[in-house]
């Protein structure tokens, strides 16, 4: 088996891990749908590469309003690697206690909201404190972690807690300990991570379930759709309507700040 064949075979295993979580996926979709139907938003957060899952949910083709991707560039801007805005700083900041509270201070959150926090290890301080902060505000928290990676990991939080300790529901990407899935003869360390693939499977499974619930409730979502599917005029209409709805929803979170 070639390395690429091995990787793809491991990815088939990730599909099986996702498929085994249908009940949990349905529960997350129920909570998130209730939030969206109430006119509120599902808050999405991930630091480091986990930010990709927030952006996978919204905004992109095949997605729809109702989600607030909280993407902090100081924690997730990887392009420069070193120097100003480099990875060393980002990895340091994601373990600074108190930053989560400063982030959450920007939003007028209430118990109708819900949250999805993504962290493969579930062990870094900012994602942990984000989940904790949401729960303190009465918000249901769904954690997306890699159980095989998180369980043996050591928490960076001095209390020894992990993201899973502040989650009302836990979903599993299925990625292995250390994330990378392929070992090469002569190379000591594995390559080709799996958490992004597994995470996207979970994210889009939830998204599809939510779309069904919203449609059945008489509020079909405004889905960002390619013009090759709908024609250019309809695609533009959907884009404008979806972004306008996002703007109206997010405005509620700023209107009464500090009141």
Backbone torsions as a table, in degrees:
resi	resn	phi	psi	omega
1	UNK	NA	128.9	177.9
2	UNK	-74.3	162.9	177.5
3	UNK	-57.6	-39.8	-179.5
4	UNK	-67.5	-38.4	176.9
5	UNK	-64.2	-39.8	178.9
6	UNK	-63.8	-42.5	179.6
7	UNK	-61.7	-46.4	-178.6
8	UNK	-65.4	-33.9	176.5
9	UNK	-66.7	-40.2	176.5
10	UNK	-64.1	-34.9	178.0
11	UNK	-66.3	-33.3	174.5
12	UNK	-61.4	-35.5	176.1
13	UNK	-65.4	-33.9	177.3
14	UNK	-65.5	-35.7	176.1
15	UNK	-62.3	-42.8	178.6
16	UNK	-62.7	-39.5	179.2
17	UNK	-64.7	-40.4	178.3
18	UNK	-66.0	-43.0	-177.6
19	UNK	-63.6	-26.8	-179.6
20	UNK	-77.5	-3.7	-176.7
21	UNK	-110.2	29.3	-175.7
22	UNK	-58.2	-40.0	-179.4
23	UNK	-64.4	-43.1	-179.9
24	UNK	-68.8	-39.0	176.8
25	UNK	-61.5	-42.6	179.1
26	UNK	-64.7	-38.6	178.6
27	UNK	-64.5	-45.0	176.7
28	UNK	-59.8	-42.3	179.8
29	UNK	-64.5	-36.3	177.0
30	UNK	-62.0	-50.3	-179.0
31	UNK	-62.1	-45.8	-177.5
32	UNK	-66.7	-38.1	178.4
33	UNK	-64.7	-42.1	177.8
34	UNK	-58.6	-41.5	178.1
35	UNK	-61.2	-48.7	-176.7
36	UNK	-66.7	-41.0	179.0
37	UNK	-64.9	-25.3	177.3
38	UNK	-81.6	1.2	-179.8
39	UNK	83.6	8.4	-178.7
40	UNK	-101.5	-168.4	-174.5
41	UNK	-130.7	150.3	171.9
42	UNK	-90.9	118.6	-178.6
43	UNK	-85.7	133.6	-177.4
44	UNK	-117.0	132.4	178.8
45	UNK	-146.1	136.4	170.4
46	UNK	-156.0	137.9	175.1
47	UNK	-98.5	165.9	-178.6
48	UNK	59.6	-143.4	-178.8
49	UNK	-70.3	-13.4	177.6
50	UNK	-66.0	-17.9	176.9
51	UNK	-59.2	-23.9	-179.1
52	UNK	-62.3	-31.8	179.5
53	UNK	-69.4	-35.1	176.1
54	UNK	-62.0	-42.8	-178.4
55	UNK	-76.3	-23.9	175.3
56	UNK	-67.0	-33.5	-179.9
57	UNK	-73.0	-41.7	-177.3
58	UNK	-171.8	138.3	0.4
59	UNK	-102.1	133.8	173.7
60	UNK	-163.8	167.7	177.5
61	UNK	-51.8	140.6	179.2
62	UNK	79.1	11.5	177.9
63	UNK	-123.0	173.2	-170.9
64	UNK	-151.1	163.2	-176.4
65	UNK	-65.3	161.8	179.5
66	UNK	126.2	-1.7	-175.4
67	UNK	-123.7	141.0	178.6
68	UNK	-114.7	94.4	179.4
69	UNK	-74.7	109.7	178.8
70	UNK	-91.9	95.9	-175.8
71	UNK	-115.0	105.1	179.8
72	UNK	-87.8	116.3	-178.1
73	UNK	-61.5	-31.9	-179.5
74	UNK	-64.5	-19.1	-178.9
75	UNK	-105.9	-6.6	-168.1
76	UNK	-147.9	10.1	179.7
77	UNK	-91.1	101.7	-169.5
78	UNK	-98.8	-9.0	-166.8
79	UNK	-61.6	-35.2	-175.9
80	UNK	-84.1	-18.6	175.1
81	UNK	65.9	-62.9	179.0
82	UNK	-126.0	170.6	-178.0
83	UNK	82.5	-157.1	178.9
84	UNK	-57.6	135.9	-178.9
85	UNK	61.5	31.3	-177.2
86	UNK	-84.4	175.4	-176.2
87	UNK	-65.5	-34.6	-179.3
88	UNK	-58.1	-43.2	-179.3
89	UNK	-66.7	-43.3	-178.8
90	UNK	-61.8	-43.3	-179.3
91	UNK	-69.0	-28.4	175.1
92	UNK	-71.5	-46.2	-174.9
93	UNK	-65.8	-30.7	-178.1
94	UNK	-72.4	-0.1	173.8
95	UNK	-122.4	27.5	175.4
96	UNK	-97.7	114.2	179.7
97	UNK	-67.1	139.5	179.1
98	UNK	100.7	-20.3	-179.4
99	UNK	-65.2	-38.6	-180.0
100	UNK	-59.1	-41.9	179.8
101	UNK	-63.3	-37.3	177.6
102	UNK	-66.0	-36.1	178.1
103	UNK	-67.1	-48.4	-176.9
104	UNK	-66.7	-24.6	178.9
105	UNK	-59.8	-18.4	-178.1
106	UNK	-77.8	-9.1	-171.4
107	UNK	-128.7	139.6	175.6
108	UNK	-88.0	86.0	-172.2
109	UNK	-90.1	143.5	172.4
110	UNK	-138.1	179.0	-170.3
111	UNK	-71.0	-9.5	174.6
112	UNK	-78.7	-16.6	178.7
113	UNK	-73.3	169.7	170.0
114	UNK	-144.0	168.8	-173.9
115	UNK	-144.2	146.1	172.4
116	UNK	-122.4	116.1	180.0
117	UNK	-110.9	128.1	-175.3
118	UNK	-113.6	127.7	175.9
119	UNK	-161.0	116.4	-175.8
120	UNK	-59.6	-46.1	-178.9
121	UNK	-84.2	-25.6	-176.5
122	UNK	63.6	20.7	-169.9
123	UNK	-118.8	-5.5	-179.6
124	UNK	-87.9	148.8	-167.4
125	UNK	-66.0	-45.4	-174.2
126	UNK	-63.0	-48.3	175.8
127	UNK	-60.1	-38.4	177.8
128	UNK	-60.9	-48.2	-177.7
129	UNK	-71.8	-26.6	173.3
130	UNK	-63.7	-47.8	179.1
131	UNK	-62.4	-42.9	178.7
132	UNK	-61.2	-43.0	179.9
133	UNK	-64.5	-40.2	177.1
134	UNK	-63.9	-45.3	-179.9
135	UNK	-61.1	-39.0	178.4
136	UNK	-62.3	-24.2	179.2
137	UNK	-93.0	9.4	176.9
138	UNK	81.5	17.5	-176.2
139	UNK	-94.9	133.9	174.0
140	UNK	-71.4	132.9	-176.2
141	UNK	-115.5	126.9	170.8
142	UNK	-105.4	127.5	178.1
143	UNK	-104.5	132.9	173.8
144	UNK	-111.7	108.9	-176.4
145	UNK	-130.0	174.1	163.0
146	UNK	-101.4	109.5	-177.2
147	UNK	-60.0	-41.2	-178.1
148	UNK	-66.0	-25.4	178.1
149	UNK	-90.3	-40.1	-174.2
150	UNK	-71.8	-43.3	-173.3
151	UNK	-59.4	-42.3	178.2
152	UNK	-85.8	-4.8	-177.2
153	UNK	-76.2	152.5	176.6
154	UNK	-93.8	127.8	179.8
155	UNK	-66.0	141.3	173.8
156	UNK	-83.2	-12.4	178.4
157	UNK	-75.6	129.2	-177.7
158	UNK	-61.2	-18.1	177.2
159	UNK	-78.9	-12.1	-178.9
160	UNK	82.2	6.0	-178.6
161	UNK	-82.8	160.9	177.6
162	UNK	-127.6	171.7	179.0
163	UNK	-53.8	-40.4	-178.2
164	UNK	-60.7	-22.4	179.0
165	UNK	-74.1	-14.0	-180.0
166	UNK	-122.6	35.0	-179.6
167	UNK	-120.4	136.2	173.1
168	UNK	-83.1	-17.8	180.0
169	UNK	-153.0	138.0	-178.8
170	UNK	-118.4	128.6	173.4
171	UNK	-113.9	151.7	-170.3
172	UNK	-122.4	123.4	176.7
173	UNK	-67.9	-23.6	-177.5
174	UNK	85.9	-1.6	-179.7
175	UNK	-66.8	149.4	-176.9
176	UNK	-78.6	171.8	172.5
177	UNK	-53.9	128.9	-178.4
178	UNK	84.8	-8.2	174.5
179	UNK	77.1	-51.4	-176.7
180	UNK	-65.3	144.9	-167.4
181	UNK	-117.7	-8.0	-173.2
182	UNK	-122.9	128.2	174.8
183	UNK	-102.4	134.2	-179.4
184	UNK	-108.6	134.1	177.1
185	UNK	-57.6	128.3	179.1
186	UNK	90.5	-7.3	179.2
187	UNK	-113.2	125.2	-172.8
188	UNK	-70.8	-28.8	-172.6
189	UNK	-116.5	144.7	-177.0
190	UNK	-74.1	161.4	179.1
191	UNK	-129.0	172.6	172.8
192	UNK	67.9	83.9	-176.9
193	UNK	-69.1	160.4	-177.0
194	UNK	-118.1	-10.6	-173.3
195	UNK	-66.1	-32.1	179.5
196	UNK	-67.7	-44.0	178.5
197	UNK	-63.0	-50.1	-179.9
198	UNK	-62.9	-39.1	178.5
199	UNK	-63.9	-42.7	179.4
200	UNK	-64.6	-35.1	176.4
201	UNK	-60.8	-45.4	-179.8
202	UNK	-67.4	-46.7	-178.3
203	UNK	-56.5	-48.8	-175.1
204	UNK	-76.5	-24.6	171.9
205	UNK	-65.4	-45.5	177.2
206	UNK	-61.8	-44.6	-178.2
207	UNK	-57.9	-44.7	179.9
208	UNK	-64.0	-41.0	178.7
209	UNK	-64.3	-40.9	178.8
210	UNK	-63.5	-43.7	-179.5
211	UNK	-57.7	-40.0	177.8
212	UNK	-64.4	-44.8	-178.9
213	UNK	-65.7	-42.3	179.8
214	UNK	-65.1	-40.9	179.7
215	UNK	-65.3	-44.3	179.0
216	UNK	-65.0	-26.1	178.7
217	UNK	-84.1	2.5	178.8
218	UNK	84.4	12.3	177.5
219	UNK	-125.5	65.9	-178.5
220	UNK	-58.4	135.8	-175.2
221	UNK	-72.0	153.4	175.0
222	UNK	-87.6	98.7	-171.1
223	UNK	-90.5	129.0	173.4
224	UNK	-65.1	116.7	-169.7
225	UNK	-131.6	138.1	-179.2
226	UNK	-67.3	145.8	-178.9
227	UNK	-63.2	-24.0	178.8
228	UNK	-65.8	-19.9	178.0
229	UNK	-91.4	-45.7	-170.9
230	UNK	-107.1	-12.4	-167.7
231	UNK	90.6	153.7	-172.1
232	UNK	-62.4	-42.3	-176.0
233	UNK	-64.4	-46.8	-179.5
234	UNK	-67.2	-39.0	179.0
235	UNK	-61.6	-43.4	178.0
236	UNK	-64.1	-40.8	178.1
237	UNK	-60.6	-43.2	179.4
238	UNK	-66.0	-43.1	179.0
239	UNK	-58.7	-49.9	-177.8
240	UNK	-63.1	-42.8	-178.7
241	UNK	-66.3	-40.1	-179.9
242	UNK	-66.0	-44.9	-179.5
243	UNK	-68.2	-36.3	176.9
244	UNK	-64.4	-41.7	178.5
245	UNK	-63.6	-41.6	177.3
246	UNK	-58.5	-44.1	179.8
247	UNK	-60.6	-42.8	179.8
248	UNK	-66.0	-40.0	-179.2
249	UNK	-67.7	-48.0	-175.4
250	UNK	-68.6	-27.0	-179.9
251	UNK	-60.0	-30.4	-179.9
252	UNK	-62.5	-26.7	-175.9
253	UNK	-81.3	-9.5	179.3
254	UNK	-110.3	-20.4	-169.4
255	UNK	-60.9	-39.1	-174.1
256	UNK	-117.6	23.9	179.2
257	UNK	-58.8	130.7	177.8
258	UNK	79.3	-2.2	-178.5
259	UNK	-73.7	NA	NA
